[in-house]
Amino acid sequence: MSANHFNEATLSHPAGAIYLAVSNIGQVGLAINENSKLTGVEVRPDGLVRLERETGWTVINPSEVMAVAWRSDTEQTEGQFL
């Protein structure tokens, strides 16, 4: 496995959602739960990031992402922001 690819064995499976603030689009949310696990993350050779879930995949241009937040379904916190 390359340093730019993480598979299901290296990812934990908390329930919650990832929110991205994307330039020219707005807020994008990805639910992560028992029925829609994050199974892989890959930085592609073209620099785009591919997020794989059991229900499909998403490709994100990291240069367009202005903020990232994680909101847990199990913890009563404000979330984690990057």
N, C-alpha and C positions, 0 to 999 in steps of 0.2 A: 504494500500500500504506500502510495506517495505521501509526502508531507502535506499535500494539498487536498487530500481526500480522507474523509472520516466515514466509517460505515456504522451500521446499527450496533455492532459490538462495542464501539467506543462512545456511543451516545447514551445518556440516561433518558428516561422517559417520564418526566414530570408532566402533569396536565396543566395547560394554560394556553397562552397565545403570545405570538411574537408580532409586534406592531412595528412597521417601518414608515417613516416619513420620507416620501420619495418626491424629488423635485419634479414639478410639472404634472404630478399625478395626485398627490395628497397621501392620506393614510392608507396603508395596505396591511391587512391582518391575516395571519396564518394560525389557525387553531391547531393545537397539538394536544391530543388526548388518546385514550386507549384505542379508539377506532381510527385514529388518524395520526399515527406515530411518525416522528421525524426519523427516517431510516438512513439518511446519508446527506453529507454536505461536501461539495467539491468546488474548488477554485479551478475553473477551466483554463486552458492555455490562452484563450482570448481575454482573460481577466474577469469574465462574468462568473457569478456564483450560482451554482445549481443546488437547490434544496429539494431532496427527495422525501416523499411521504408515501405511506401505503396507498393513498388514494390518488397519487399523481406527483407531479414535480413542478417547480417554479424556477425560473432563471431571473436573477437580479443583477443589474449593473451597479456595483458598489459605488461608483463615482456619482450616482444620482441619489444615493441614500444620505439623508441629512441627519437622521436620528433612528435609534433602535431601542425598543422597550420590550421587556419580558414581563408578563403579568401571570402569576401563578393562580390556578383554580383552587389550590389547596391551602395557600397561605394568605392571611389577611394583612397584606402589606400594600404599599403604593406601587410596587413593582421595582424592577431594576432597569436603569436607563443607561445607554451608552451614547 
